[in-house]
Amino acid sequence: MKGLFSYDSPLMSALTSIGDCICLSVLWIVFSLPVVTAGASTTALYAAAYHVIRKKEGGLWRCFWNAFRENFRRSTLLWLVVAAVLALLTVDVSVLRGIRLAGGAMGALYYVVLALWALAYTWGVYVAAYAARFDGSVKEVLKFGFMLMALHPIKMLGVLAVLFAGLALILLVPFMALIMPAAVFAVVSFTTERVFRLHMRPEDLEKETAAEARESEEETDSDDQ
């Protein structure tokens, strides 16, 4: 029984992760409230979900704040572009839905535009993930975010499924909004990081692999002690 509640037990690890998800989700919501800061907040959400919740690196607040501050200008510009695309598609979806319900011939385009909206939504997540992990201009991040999504359509559909599953849970149980943003991004990072690794430069991939090996050794040494 004592081992069940020890710091390194699976139960305590799960409870810690849930607590981190709640704290990170609340941070994301608060920092997104001005709307214009939503891009930087989402980039910071991915950075903290990947480094802190998934890899247990550093403190939650420090990771979130550093990513928010360092990426603020670029992520804000990225957000304005993605938000403009989503807003345009949202209007089109709304108009075409009305036409479809009225029996108009153009209503058949409703499902096409709805699919484009879902792709744009997923693209925004790829853009935030790329911005959190790599340098590059606004144009480069937008381009590479789209290219990585298009080059791996099956993985992209997996990311889309996770996003909509999280959204569905929030709609069914509104309280889940306090945990789902961070939890979804932590799960999504498993796919996006695999995609990133497929296209990283050999020297960068070698550095990352070496860093992960060092972390694994440190964890093993800590467990032995």
MDAnalysis code that builds the backbone (N, CA, C; Angstrom):
import MDAnalysis as mda
import numpy as np

u = mda.Universe.empty(675, n_residues=225, atom_resindex=np.repeat(np.arange(225), 3), trajectory=True)
u.add_TopologyAttr("name", ["N", "CA", "C"] * 225)
u.add_TopologyAttr("resid", np.arange(1, 226))
u.add_TopologyAttr("resname", ["MET", "LYS", "GLY", "LEU", "PHE", "SER", "TYR", "ASP", "SER", "PRO", "LEU", "MET", "SER", "ALA", "LEU", "THR", "SER", "ILE", "GLY", "ASP", "CYS", "ILE", "CYS", "LEU", "SER", "VAL", "LEU", "TRP", "ILE", "VAL", "PHE", "SER", "LEU", "PRO", "VAL", "VAL", "THR", "ALA", "GLY", "ALA", "SER", "THR", "THR", "ALA", "LEU", "TYR", "ALA", "ALA", "ALA", "TYR", "HIS", "VAL", "ILE", "ARG", "LYS", "LYS", "GLU", "GLY", "GLY", "LEU", "TRP", "ARG", "CYS", "PHE", "TRP", "ASN", "ALA", "PHE", "ARG", "GLU", "ASN", "PHE", "ARG", "ARG", "SER", "THR", "LEU", "LEU", "TRP", "LEU", "VAL", "VAL", "ALA", "ALA", "VAL", "LEU", "ALA", "LEU", "LEU", "THR", "VAL", "ASP", "VAL", "SER", "VAL", "LEU", "ARG", "GLY", "ILE", "ARG", "LEU", "ALA", "GLY", "GLY", "ALA", "MET", "GLY", "ALA", "LEU", "TYR", "TYR", "VAL", "VAL", "LEU", "ALA", "LEU", "TRP", "ALA", "LEU", "ALA", "TYR", "THR", "TRP", "GLY", "VAL", "TYR", "VAL", "ALA", "ALA", "TYR", "ALA", "ALA", "ARG", "PHE", "ASP", "GLY", "SER", "VAL", "LYS", "GLU", "VAL", "LEU", "LYS", "PHE", "GLY", "PHE", "MET", "LEU", "MET", "ALA", "LEU", "HIS", "PRO", "ILE", "LYS", "MET", "LEU", "GLY", "VAL", "LEU", "ALA", "VAL", "LEU", "PHE", "ALA", "GLY", "LEU", "ALA", "LEU", "ILE", "LEU", "LEU", "VAL", "PRO", "PHE", "MET", "ALA", "LEU", "ILE", "MET", "PRO", "ALA", "ALA", "VAL", "PHE", "ALA", "VAL", "VAL", "SER", "PHE", "THR", "THR", "GLU", "ARG", "VAL", "PHE", "ARG", "LEU", "HIS", "MET", "ARG", "PRO", "GLU", "ASP", "LEU", "GLU", "LYS", "GLU", "THR", "ALA", "ALA", "GLU", "ALA", "ARG", "GLU", "SER", "GLU", "GLU", "GLU", "THR", "ASP", "SER", "ASP", "ASP", "GLN"])
u.atoms.positions = np.array([
    [0.828, -1.207, 0.000],
    [0.000, 0.000, 0.000],
    [0.863, 1.257, 0.000],
    [1.963, 1.195, 0.762],
    [2.861, 2.337, 0.830],
    [3.466, 2.623, -0.530],
    [3.827, 1.534, -1.254],
    [4.421, 1.709, -2.574],
    [3.448, 2.327, -3.562],
    [2.138, 2.070, -3.350],
    [1.125, 2.606, -4.246],
    [1.106, 4.122, -4.237],
    [1.404, 4.711, -3.056],
    [1.367, 6.160, -2.922],
    [2.751, 6.789, -2.889],
    [3.785, 6.027, -3.252],
    [5.124, 6.599, -3.335],
    [5.197, 7.534, -4.525],
    [6.153, 8.439, -4.518],
    [6.252, 9.482, -5.533],
    [6.392, 8.910, -6.937],
    [7.118, 7.797, -7.076],
    [7.393, 7.220, -8.394],
    [6.386, 6.147, -8.813],
    [5.338, 5.934, -8.031],
    [4.366, 4.898, -8.375],
    [3.535, 5.324, -9.580],
    [3.011, 4.362, -10.337],
    [2.163, 4.696, -11.497],
    [0.967, 5.566, -11.124],
    [0.370, 5.305, -9.947],
    [-0.788, 6.085, -9.520],
    [-0.421, 7.550, -9.320],
    [0.665, 7.795, -8.583],
    [1.071, 9.166, -8.318],
    [1.529, 9.864, -9.591],
    [2.172, 9.102, -10.476],
    [2.591, 9.673, -11.756],
    [1.385, 10.102, -12.579],
    [0.331, 9.269, -12.576],
    [-0.884, 9.603, -13.309],
    [-1.573, 10.825, -12.705],
    [-1.637, 10.868, -11.364],
    [-2.268, 12.009, -10.696],
    [-1.495, 13.298, -10.948],
    [-0.164, 13.190, -10.963],
    [0.664, 14.356, -11.255],
    [0.426, 14.859, -12.667],
    [0.333, 13.922, -13.616],
    [0.087, 14.304, -15.012],
    [-1.277, 14.970, -15.172],
    [-2.278, 14.437, -14.472],
    [-3.618, 15.043, -14.536],
    [-3.584, 16.456, -13.955],
    [-2.900, 16.612, -12.814],
    [-2.765, 17.937, -12.207],
    [-2.052, 18.905, -13.131],
    [-0.991, 18.429, -13.794],
    [-0.258, 19.279, -14.743],
    [-1.143, 19.667, -15.922],
    [-1.947, 18.717, -16.402],
    [-2.852, 19.009, -17.517],
    [-3.864, 20.088, -17.137],
    [-4.382, 20.008, -15.922],
    [-5.350, 21.009, -15.462],
    [-4.690, 22.383, -15.368],
    [-3.518, 22.432, -14.741],
    [-2.804, 23.717, -14.590],
    [-2.454, 24.311, -15.949],
    [-1.958, 23.471, -16.852],
    [-1.556, 23.955, -18.168],
    [-2.764, 24.412, -18.978],
    [-3.852, 23.667, -18.896],
    [-5.068, 24.056, -19.623],
    [-5.602, 25.393, -19.131],
    [-5.572, 25.590, -17.810],
    [-6.022, 26.867, -17.243],
    [-5.118, 28.001, -17.704],
    [-3.803, 27.768, -17.709],
    [-2.864, 28.783, -18.205],
    [-3.185, 29.150, -19.649],
    [-3.437, 28.126, -20.472],
    [-3.736, 28.372, -21.879],
    [-5.011, 29.204, -22.034],
    [-6.040, 28.857, -21.272],
    [-7.301, 29.595, -21.349],
    [-7.114, 31.045, -20.942],
    [-6.440, 31.270, -19.806],
    [-6.232, 32.632, -19.296],
    [-5.410, 33.469, -20.270],
    [-4.320, 32.893, -20.788],
    [-3.447, 33.648, -21.687],
    [-4.057, 33.820, -23.077],
    [-5.113, 33.056, -23.393],
    [-5.782, 33.201, -24.688],
    [-6.951, 34.183, -24.630],
    [-7.341, 34.612, -23.434],
    [-8.520, 35.460, -23.286],
    [-8.451, 36.759, -24.095],
    [-7.291, 37.411, -24.205],
    [-7.256, 38.626, -25.049],
    [-7.449, 38.335, -26.546],
    [-7.584, 37.071, -26.923],
    [-7.801, 36.583, -28.293],
    [-6.563, 36.765, -29.160],
    [-6.026, 37.989, -29.208],
    [-4.858, 38.226, -30.055],
    [-3.647, 37.442, -29.563],
    [-3.644, 37.064, -28.297],
    [-2.528, 36.302, -27.728],
    [-2.726, 34.796, -27.849],
    [-3.806, 34.365, -28.493],
    [-4.116, 32.933, -28.562],
    [-3.033, 32.150, -29.295],
    [-2.399, 32.758, -30.285],
    [-1.340, 32.064, -31.022],
    [-0.147, 31.753, -30.152],
    [0.326, 32.765, -29.425],
    [1.464, 32.556, -28.531],
    [1.100, 31.597, -27.408],
    [-0.127, 31.686, -26.921],
    [-0.583, 30.801, -25.855],
    [-0.644, 29.350, -26.334],
    [-1.078, 29.137, -27.571],
    [-1.175, 27.783, -28.108],
    [0.206, 27.195, -28.368],
    [1.123, 28.024, -28.843],
    [2.510, 27.570, -29.020],
    [3.109, 27.163, -27.678],
    [2.859, 27.977, -26.650],
    [3.357, 27.655, -25.314],
    [2.680, 26.408, -24.762],
    [1.415, 26.198, -25.091],
    [0.689, 24.997, -24.669],
    [1.360, 23.750, -25.219],
    [1.713, 23.773, -26.497],
    [2.377, 22.609, -27.089],
    [3.747, 22.384, -26.451],
    [4.517, 23.458, -26.284],
    [5.856, 23.330, -25.716],
    [5.810, 22.704, -24.325],
    [4.894, 23.185, -23.491],
    [4.801, 22.662, -22.127],
    [4.219, 21.255, -22.106],
    [3.252, 20.977, -22.983],
    [2.672, 19.626, -23.033],
    [3.727, 18.605, -23.423],
    [4.583, 18.980, -24.375],
    [5.625, 18.057, -24.837],
    [6.753, 17.917, -23.816],
    [7.302, 19.040, -23.387],
    [8.485, 18.986, -22.523],
    [8.168, 18.596, -21.083],
    [7.085, 19.128, -20.534],
    [6.811, 18.930, -19.107],
    [5.911, 17.715, -18.870],
    [4.761, 17.673, -19.542],
    [3.820, 16.583, -19.284],
    [4.326, 15.262, -19.863],
    [4.842, 15.306, -21.096],
    [5.301, 14.071, -21.720],
    [6.699, 13.660, -21.270],
    [7.646, 14.602, -21.300],
    [9.041, 14.243, -21.063],
    [9.525, 14.569, -19.655],
    [8.668, 15.205, -18.855],
    [9.012, 15.527, -17.457],
    [10.271, 16.384, -17.367],
    [10.369, 17.378, -18.259],
    [11.524, 18.268, -18.272],
    [11.126, 19.632, -17.718],
    [11.734, 20.047, -16.611],
    [11.552, 21.393, -16.094],
    [10.205, 21.643, -15.454],
    [9.991, 22.918, -15.092],
    [8.760, 23.321, -14.430],
    [7.716, 23.787, -15.428],
    [6.460, 23.574, -15.087],
    [5.358, 23.875, -15.991],
    [5.266, 25.366, -16.300],
    [5.233, 26.186, -15.256],
    [5.088, 27.627, -15.464],
    [6.268, 28.198, -16.225],
    [7.478, 27.819, -15.864],
    [8.664, 28.369, -16.531],
    [8.676, 28.003, -18.010],
    [8.356, 26.753, -18.322],
    [8.346, 26.311, -19.717],
    [7.275, 27.066, -20.503],
    [6.082, 27.172, -19.942],
    [4.986, 27.868, -20.628],
    [5.330, 29.334, -20.846],
    [5.791, 29.995, -19.809],
    [6.057, 31.433, -19.901],
    [7.204, 31.731, -20.872],
    [8.263, 30.932, -20.803],
    [9.392, 31.150, -21.713],
    [8.966, 30.971, -23.170],
    [8.184, 29.917, -23.444],
    [7.719, 29.686, -24.816],
    [6.770, 30.795, -25.260],
    [5.924, 31.250, -24.366],
    [4.982, 32.334, -24.681],
    [5.738, 33.621, -25.006],
    [6.697, 33.953, -24.161],
    [7.435, 35.209, -24.330],
    [8.341, 35.172, -25.562],
    [9.056, 34.074, -25.742],
    [10.021, 33.998, -26.833],
    [9.360, 33.917, -28.206],
    [8.156, 33.347, -28.260],
    [7.486, 33.162, -29.550],
    [6.343, 34.138, -29.780],
    [6.230, 35.144, -28.919],
    [5.028, 35.985, -28.949],
    [4.800, 36.656, -30.302],
    [5.787, 37.362, -30.815],
    [5.599, 38.120, -32.055],
    [5.306, 37.184, -33.232],
    [6.138, 36.162, -33.399],
    [5.960, 35.254, -34.525],
    [4.650, 34.487, -34.415],
    [4.350, 33.968, -33.224],
    [3.131, 33.181, -33.046],
    [1.872, 34.025, -33.207],
    [1.953, 35.299, -32.843],
    [0.801, 36.181, -33.031],
    [0.510, 36.384, -34.512],
    [1.556, 36.578, -35.300],
    [1.384, 36.724, -36.748],
    [0.853, 35.426, -37.365],
    [1.376, 34.302, -36.892],
    [0.887, 33.006, -37.377],
    [-0.593, 32.826, -37.049],
    [-0.963, 33.208, -35.840],
    [-2.345, 33.074, -35.392],
    [-3.282, 33.932, -36.247],
    [-2.851, 35.146, -36.601],
    [-3.690, 36.019, -37.408],
    [-3.977, 35.403, -38.775],
    [-2.960, 34.750, -39.358],
    [-3.153, 34.102, -40.664],
    [-4.101, 32.911, -40.535],
    [-3.822, 32.028, -39.573],
    [-4.654, 30.830, -39.392],
    [-6.076, 31.225, -39.005],
    [-6.218, 32.216, -38.122],
    [-7.547, 32.657, -37.692],
    [-8.341, 33.236, -38.859],
    [-7.661, 33.968, -39.751],
    [-8.339, 34.541, -40.912],
    [-8.875, 33.432, -41.822],
    [-8.062, 32.403, -42.043],
    [-8.484, 31.273, -42.879],
    [-9.668, 30.561, -42.244],
    [-9.567, 30.293, -40.935],
    [-10.658, 29.608, -40.233],
    [-11.937, 30.441, -40.217],
    [-11.802, 31.759, -40.045],
    [-12.972, 32.634, -40.020],
    [-13.677, 32.620, -41.378],
    [-12.889, 32.695, -42.453],
    [-13.467, 32.672, -43.794],
    [-14.205, 31.359, -44.056],
    [-13.557, 30.245, -43.677],
    [-14.185, 28.937, -43.895],
    [-15.411, 28.746, -43.004],
    [-15.380, 29.309, -41.802],
    [-16.529, 29.208, -40.900],
    [-17.738, 29.918, -41.487],
    [-17.507, 31.100, -42.075],
    [-18.606, 31.825, -42.730],
    [-19.148, 31.012, -43.899],
    [-18.241, 30.445, -44.697],
    [-18.667, 29.633, -45.843],
    [-19.483, 28.419, -45.389],
    [-19.018, 27.766, -44.328],
    [-19.742, 26.598, -43.804],
    [-21.144, 26.996, -43.359],
    [-21.245, 28.119, -42.662],
    [-22.540, 28.578, -42.169],
    [-23.488, 28.901, -43.321],
    [-22.984, 29.616, -44.332],
    [-23.815, 29.992, -45.482],
    [-24.263, 28.761, -46.259],
    [-23.322, 27.857, -46.529],
    [-23.639, 26.665, -47.312],
    [-24.570, 25.716, -46.555],
    [-24.462, 25.712, -45.249],
    [-25.388, 24.889, -44.453],
    [-26.814, 25.392, -44.626],
    [-26.962, 26.718, -44.600],
    [-28.291, 27.292, -44.811],
    [-28.838, 26.964, -46.196],
    [-27.951, 27.026, -47.199],
    [-28.371, 26.702, -48.565],
    [-28.778, 25.226, -48.671],
    [-27.986, 24.361, -48.010],
    [-28.291, 22.921, -48.048],
    [-29.629, 22.630, -47.399],
    [-29.893, 23.261, -46.246],
    [-31.164, 23.045, -45.556],
    [-32.346, 23.566, -46.370],
    [-32.065, 24.588, -47.173],
    [-33.126, 25.151, -48.010],
    [-33.316, 24.362, -49.306],
    [-32.438, 23.378, -49.521],
    [-32.569, 22.544, -50.710],
    [-31.883, 23.090, -51.937],
    [-31.017, 24.090, -51.773],
    [-30.316, 24.680, -52.907],
    [-29.252, 23.750, -53.459],
    [-28.975, 23.883, -54.769],
    [-27.984, 23.010, -55.418],
    [-26.578, 23.228, -54.855],
    [-26.256, 24.459, -54.474],
    [-24.925, 24.763, -53.926],
    [-24.701, 24.123, -52.557],
    [-25.756, 23.639, -51.946],
    [-25.636, 23.029, -50.623],
    [-24.738, 21.814, -50.601],
    [-24.527, 21.200, -51.777],
    [-23.658, 20.022, -51.844],
    [-22.208, 20.375, -51.495],
    [-21.863, 21.648, -51.656],
    [-20.496, 22.090, -51.330],
    [-20.270, 22.199, -49.823],
    [-21.346, 22.090, -49.048],
    [-21.235, 22.221, -47.586],
    [-20.215, 21.247, -47.011],
    [-20.281, 19.994, -47.439],
    [-19.389, 18.976, -46.884],
    [-17.947, 19.182, -47.345],
    [-17.769, 19.693, -48.541],
    [-16.416, 19.979, -49.047],
    [-15.768, 21.073, -48.209],
    [-16.509, 22.143, -47.969],
    [-15.967, 23.266, -47.197],
    [-15.788, 22.872, -45.731],
    [-16.688, 22.014, -45.234],
    [-16.534, 21.536, -43.861],
    [-15.248, 20.727, -43.715],
    [-14.925, 19.909, -44.722],
    [-13.673, 19.146, -44.702],
    [-12.478, 20.089, -44.759],
    [-12.580, 21.150, -45.562],
    [-11.501, 22.140, -45.637],
    [-11.316, 22.846, -44.299],
    [-12.435, 23.103, -43.608],
    [-12.349, 23.731, -42.278],
    [-11.599, 22.817, -41.306],
    [-11.908, 21.521, -41.347],
    [-11.234, 20.570, -40.463],
    [-9.746, 20.505, -40.770],
    [-9.395, 20.551, -42.053],
    [-7.986, 20.537, -42.441],
    [-7.275, 21.810, -41.969],
    [-7.945, 22.947, -42.087],
    [-7.358, 24.205, -41.637],
    [-7.155, 24.208, -40.124],
    [-8.089, 23.630, -39.401],
    [-8.003, 23.501, -37.948],
    [-6.781, 22.660, -37.561],
    [-6.596, 21.546, -38.271],
    [-5.451, 20.680, -38.025],
    [-4.154, 21.371, -38.415],
    [-4.180, 22.094, -39.511],
    [-3.016, 22.867, -39.951],
    [-2.579, 23.846, -38.866],
    [-3.536, 24.485, -38.215],
    [-3.207, 25.414, -37.132],
    [-2.457, 24.730, -36.000],
    [-2.825, 23.487, -35.709],
    [-2.130, 22.731, -34.660],
    [-0.702, 22.397, -35.106],
    [-0.540, 21.970, -36.353],
    [0.798, 21.694, -36.875],
    [1.672, 22.948, -36.849],
    [1.089, 24.078, -37.186],
    [1.828, 25.347, -37.177],
    [2.289, 25.687, -35.764],
    [1.392, 25.527, -34.787],
    [1.754, 25.811, -33.397],
    [2.848, 24.864, -32.910],
    [2.729, 23.590, -33.274],
    [3.725, 22.598, -32.863],
    [5.090, 22.905, -33.483],
    [5.089, 23.233, -34.762],
    [6.356, 23.544, -35.445],
    [6.989, 24.802, -34.849],
    [6.171, 25.815, -34.592],
    [6.685, 27.062, -34.019],
    [7.271, 26.836, -32.627],
    [6.674, 25.909, -31.869],
    [7.161, 25.623, -30.522],
    [8.503, 24.900, -30.536],
    [8.779, 24.163, -31.614],
    [9.951, 23.299, -31.629],
    [11.102, 23.797, -32.495],
    [10.801, 24.662, -33.481],
    [11.839, 25.049, -34.427],
    [11.799, 26.545, -34.726],
    [12.946, 27.057, -35.180],
    [13.032, 28.443, -35.623],
    [12.524, 28.538, -37.060],
    [12.377, 29.766, -37.531],
    [11.927, 29.976, -38.900],
    [11.026, 31.191, -38.985],
    [10.954, 31.766, -40.171],
    [10.088, 32.919, -40.375],
    [8.627, 32.494, -40.366],
    [7.744, 33.478, -40.333],
    [6.310, 33.194, -40.353],
    [5.950, 32.415, -41.615],
    [6.486, 32.843, -42.746],
    [6.201, 32.164, -44.012],
    [6.689, 30.726, -43.992],
    [7.896, 30.510, -43.434],
    [8.451, 29.154, -43.386],
    [7.626, 28.243, -42.482],
    [7.208, 28.744, -41.339],
    [6.426, 27.927, -40.403],
    [5.081, 27.547, -41.029],
    [4.430, 28.508, -41.674],
    [3.159, 28.223, -42.336],
    [3.342, 27.173, -43.434],
    [4.416, 27.330, -44.217],
    [4.670, 26.412, -45.326],
    [5.015, 25.024, -44.825],
    [5.955, 24.936, -43.876],
    [6.374, 23.619, -43.391],
    [5.262, 22.927, -42.609],
    [4.471, 23.703, -41.881],
    [3.346, 23.115, -41.174],
    [2.389, 22.442, -42.138],
    [2.116, 23.105, -43.274],
    [1.223, 22.523, -44.282],
    [1.875, 21.334, -44.976],
    [3.158, 21.467, -45.321],
    [3.849, 20.391, -46.030],
    [3.921, 19.120, -45.196],
    [4.255, 19.245, -43.917],
    [4.358, 18.069, -43.055],
    [3.005, 17.390, -42.883],
    [1.963, 18.177, -42.847],
    [0.621, 17.619, -42.749],
    [0.255, 16.889, -44.046],
    [0.576, 17.496, -45.187],
    [0.217, 16.912, -46.482],
    [1.050, 15.685, -46.819],
    [2.314, 15.667, -46.376],
    [3.195, 14.536, -46.689],
    [2.838, 13.278, -45.911],
    [2.127, 13.444, -44.798],
    [1.776, 12.298, -43.955],
    [0.275, 12.336, -43.650],
    [-0.562, 12.076, -44.670],
    [-2.016, 12.208, -44.501],
    [-2.614, 11.270, -43.450],
    [-2.062, 10.066, -43.312],
    [-2.603, 9.142, -42.311],
    [-2.349, 9.676, -40.900],
    [-1.142, 10.160, -40.673],
    [-0.820, 10.746, -39.365],
    [-1.650, 11.999, -39.132],
    [-1.864, 12.775, -40.189],
    [-2.693, 13.970, -40.075],
    [-4.114, 13.613, -39.646],
    [-4.662, 12.545, -40.224],
    [-6.007, 12.113, -39.845],
    [-6.045, 11.647, -38.394],
    [-4.940, 11.037, -37.936],
    [-4.861, 10.639, -36.533],
    [-4.897, 11.846, -35.613],
    [-4.156, 12.898, -35.979],
    [-4.170, 14.139, -35.202],
    [-5.566, 14.745, -35.202],
    [-6.202, 14.764, -36.367],
    [-7.553, 15.315, -36.474],
    [-8.530, 14.543, -35.590],
    [-8.389, 13.223, -35.554],
    [-9.275, 12.394, -34.731],
    [-9.115, 12.725, -33.245],
    [-7.870, 12.918, -32.805],
    [-7.623, 13.268, -31.401],
    [-8.220, 14.630, -31.081],
    [-8.056, 15.593, -31.989],
    [-8.586, 16.938, -31.776],
    [-10.103, 16.914, -31.621],
    [-10.770, 16.190, -32.502],
    [-12.228, 16.157, -32.452],
    [-12.739, 15.302, -31.297],
    [-11.976, 14.298, -30.894],
    [-12.357, 13.518, -29.719],
    [-12.310, 14.405, -28.475],
    [-11.260, 15.218, -28.370],
    [-11.160, 16.141, -27.248],
    [-12.282, 17.164, -27.257],
    [-12.609, 17.683, -28.445],
    [-13.696, 18.653, -28.563],
    [-15.039, 18.020, -28.189],
    [-15.237, 16.774, -28.617],
    [-16.485, 16.078, -28.296],
    [-16.636, 15.870, -26.797],
    [-15.535, 15.519, -26.132],
    [-15.587, 15.334, -24.676],
    [-15.946, 16.631, -23.962],
    [-15.395, 17.737, -24.467],
    [-15.698, 19.033, -23.856],
    [-17.168, 19.388, -24.041],
    [-17.709, 19.096, -25.233],
    [-19.124, 19.389, -25.482],
    [-20.031, 18.521, -24.621],
    [-19.628, 17.268, -24.386],
    [-20.429, 16.363, -23.566],
    [-20.300, 16.669, -22.083],
    [-19.057, 16.977, -21.667],
    [-18.786, 17.278, -20.252],
    [-17.982, 18.581, -20.197],
    [-18.644, 19.731, -20.096],
    [-17.948, 21.026, -20.149],
    [-16.770, 21.145, -19.183],
    [-16.840, 20.452, -18.041],
    [-15.741, 20.507, -17.078],
    [-14.433, 20.004, -17.683],
    [-14.527, 19.155, -18.700],
    [-13.327, 18.614, -19.330],
    [-12.497, 19.678, -20.034],
    [-13.065, 20.869, -20.211],
    [-12.306, 21.978, -20.802],
    [-11.115, 22.364, -19.932],
    [-11.148, 21.954, -18.657],
    [-10.051, 22.267, -17.743],
    [-8.894, 21.276, -17.851],
    [-9.053, 20.237, -18.645],
    [-7.983, 19.249, -18.773],
    [-7.672, 18.887, -20.233],
    [-8.690, 18.963, -21.098],
    [-8.535, 18.483, -22.467],
    [-7.507, 19.233, -23.305],
    [-7.404, 20.574, -23.240],
    [-6.428, 21.245, -24.101],
    [-5.010, 20.700, -23.940],
    [-4.550, 20.579, -22.704],
    [-3.201, 20.056, -22.465],
    [-3.113, 18.575, -22.766],
    [-4.135, 17.814, -22.380],
    [-4.122, 16.369, -22.616],
    [-4.102, 16.065, -24.109],
    [-4.906, 16.787, -24.875],
    [-4.958, 16.570, -26.324],
    [-3.620, 16.888, -26.963],
    [-3.006, 18.003, -26.578],
    [-1.719, 18.372, -27.168],
    [-0.612, 17.398, -26.771],
    [-0.689, 16.865, -25.556],
    [0.297, 15.863, -25.150],
    [0.171, 14.612, -26.007],
    [-1.067, 14.189, -26.288],
    [-1.291, 13.009, -27.138],
    [-0.893, 13.306, -28.577],
    [-1.283, 14.468, -29.073],
    [-0.952, 14.866, -30.446],
    [0.558, 14.907, -30.664],
    [1.297, 15.290, -29.632],
    [2.753, 15.421, -29.766],
    [3.427, 14.099, -30.115],
    [2.818, 12.973, -29.759],
    [3.399, 11.681, -30.142],
    [3.472, 11.566, -31.663],
    [2.434, 12.034, -32.346],
    [2.404, 11.968, -33.807],
    [3.262, 13.056, -34.441],
    [3.096, 14.291, -33.986],
    [3.847, 15.385, -34.602],
    [5.352, 15.219, -34.420],
    [5.768, 14.709, -33.260],
    [7.204, 14.527, -33.042],
    [7.768, 13.434, -33.948],
    [6.979, 12.403, -34.237],
    [7.429, 11.379, -35.188],
    [7.600, 11.991, -36.574],
    [6.668, 12.829, -36.954],
    [6.752, 13.493, -38.256],
    [7.972, 14.416, -38.298],
    [8.193, 15.179, -37.241],
    [9.343, 16.080, -37.199],
    [10.653, 15.307, -37.351],
    [10.749, 14.188, -36.661],
    [11.983, 13.403, -36.684],
    [12.272, 12.848, -38.084],
    [11.235, 12.585, -38.845],
    [11.417, 12.080, -40.209],
    [12.056, 13.116, -41.128],
    [11.940, 14.391, -40.748],
    [12.412, 15.459, -41.628],
    [13.483, 16.346, -40.986],
    [13.965, 15.966, -39.821],
    [15.021, 16.735, -39.174],
    [16.360, 16.517, -39.853],
    [17.219, 17.529, -39.797],
    [18.571, 17.363, -40.318],
    [19.306, 16.322, -39.479],
    [20.198, 15.532, -40.103],
    [20.889, 14.463, -39.377],
    [21.581, 14.939, -38.111],
    [22.229, 16.116, -38.179],
    [22.947, 16.621, -37.000],
    [21.985, 16.984, -35.873],
    [20.814, 17.552, -36.220],
    [19.827, 17.888, -35.193],
    [19.212, 16.634, -34.589],
    [18.951, 15.648, -35.435],
    [18.391, 14.384, -34.953],
    [19.376, 13.672, -34.039],
    [20.659, 13.742, -34.388],
    [21.680, 13.112, -33.550],
    [21.762, 13.774, -32.185],
    [21.682, 15.115, -32.156],
    [21.711, 15.843, -30.888],
    [20.521, 15.473, -30.023],
    [19.348, 15.387, -30.640],
    [18.133, 15.069, -29.882],
    [18.180, 13.644, -29.349],
    [18.666, 12.727, -30.174],
    [18.774, 11.330, -29.751],
    [19.750, 11.200, -28.587],
    [20.870, 11.929, -28.667],
    [21.864, 11.898, -27.593],
    [21.291, 12.467, -26.299],
    [20.509, 13.551, -26.420],
    [19.892, 14.153, -25.236],
    [18.897, 13.193, -24.592],
    [18.117, 12.501, -25.417],
    [17.162, 11.535, -24.883],
    [17.868, 10.366, -24.205],
    [19.010, 9.954, -24.766],
    [19.779, 8.860, -24.164],
    [20.307, 9.278, -22.801],
    [20.777, 10.526, -22.693],
    [21.272, 11.018, -21.402],
    [20.152, 11.064, -20.375],
    [18.977, 11.522, -20.806],
    [17.836, 11.585, -19.890],
    [17.447, 10.194, -19.408],
    [17.489, 9.216, -20.317],
    [17.143, 7.844, -19.955],
    [18.133, 7.283, -18.942],
    [19.420, 7.582, -19.137],
    [20.448, 7.118, -18.202],
    [20.265, 7.749, -16.838],
    [19.934, 9.041, -16.819],
    [19.736, 9.734, -15.541],
    [18.545, 9.149, -14.794],
    [17.464, 8.838, -15.547],
    [16.294, 8.242, -14.902],
    [16.623, 6.861, -14.347],
    [17.424, 6.088, -15.074],
    [17.819, 4.747, -14.621],
    [18.674, 4.835, -13.371],
    [19.617, 5.780, -13.367],
    [20.465, 5.980, -12.187],
    [19.645, 6.401, -10.981],
    [18.637, 7.258, -11.243],
    [17.788, 7.727, -10.141],
    [16.969, 6.573, -9.557],
    [16.453, 5.706, -10.456],
    [15.679, 4.543, -9.990],
    [16.539, 3.587, -9.186],
    [17.798, 3.397, -9.606],
    [18.698, 2.493, -8.905],
    [19.012, 2.995, -7.497],
    [19.082, 4.307, -7.382],
    [19.391, 4.878, -6.057],
    [18.177, 4.774, -5.132],
])
